[in-house]
Amino acid sequence: MHPKSELLCGRDMHDPNNKKPVMVYIHGGSYMEGTGNMIDGSILASHGNVIVVTVNYRLGVL
């Protein structure tokens, strides 16, 4: 797992001079396992010139 910073959460990342497509990755796992950082979005972002967004969500009780 790659530790990610929450520094950019809730920030406006608008840049009108440099428009890029945005790809959102929502992990599967049948509601049993998985995390948003199972893939390294930086590789896709650097090769595809896109912005990659990953999300996490709770998979059951604590």
HUVENUR-V896583 format. One record per residue. RES is the residue in one letter. PSI is psi in radians with two decimals (none if undefined). Layout:
RES_PSI, RES_PSI
//
This chain:
M_2.46, H_2.09, P_2.33, K_2.57, S_2.53, E_0.32, L_-0.60, L_0.00, C_2.22, G_0.12, R_2.59, D_2.03, M_0.50, H_2.26, D_1.64, P_-0.33, N_-0.16, N_1.31, K_2.31, K_2.64, P_2.68, V_2.24, M_2.25, V_2.18, Y_2.08, I_2.03, H_2.63, G_-2.43, G_0.21, S_0.60, Y_0.46, M_-0.56, E_2.86, G_2.76, T_2.85, G_-0.36, N_0.47, M_-0.45, I_2.68, D_1.71, G_-0.32, S_-0.54, I_-0.84, L_-0.71, A_-0.70, S_-0.63, H_-0.54, G_-0.06, N_0.83, V_2.91, I_2.21, V_2.24, V_2.25, T_2.59, V_2.71, N_2.62, Y_2.70, R_2.39, L_0.97, G_-2.95, V_2.81, L_none
//
